[in-house]
Amino acid sequence: MLKVMEWVPIVFFTFKILVFGTGMFFAIKWHYDKAKKEKEKKNNETSGS
């Protein structure tokens, strides 16, 4: 029973790192894309008028 319990924290910690890493990647990507879209919109408004 003790041998089984030794790898459980390793698996959960690895899973946690993967989930948080993926979440941070998409959060940064979302903010970057949002800023890029706002910048393009601002450039289109100034050059269009």
N, C-alpha and C positions, 0 to 999 in steps of 0.2 A: 504493500500500500504506500509506503514511503517513497518508493521509486516513482510511482505515478505522480505523486504530489510535487516532485522536484521539477518536472517539465511544464506543469500547468502555468506557473507565473511567467515562464519564458514565452510560452505560446500567447498568453493574454497580453503581455508587454509588447511583443512583436505585432500583434493585431492592433493594439492601441496606437502604436507608432505609425502603422500603415494608414489607419483611419484618420488620425490627426494630420498626418503628412498630406494625404489626399485632400482633406478639407482645407488645409492652408493653401495648397496649390490652387484649388479652384477659387478660393476667396481672393487671392492675389490676382489671379487671371481675370476674375469678374471686375475688380476695381480698376485694373489696368485697361481692360476693354471699355469700361464705362467712361473713363477719363479720355481715352482715345476718341470715342464716339462724340463726346461733348466738345472736344477740341476741333474735330472735323465739322461739327454743326456750327461752331462759332466762326470758323474760317469760311464756311459757305455763306453765312449771313453777312459777313463783312464784305466779301468779294461780290456777292449777288446784288447788293444795293448800290 
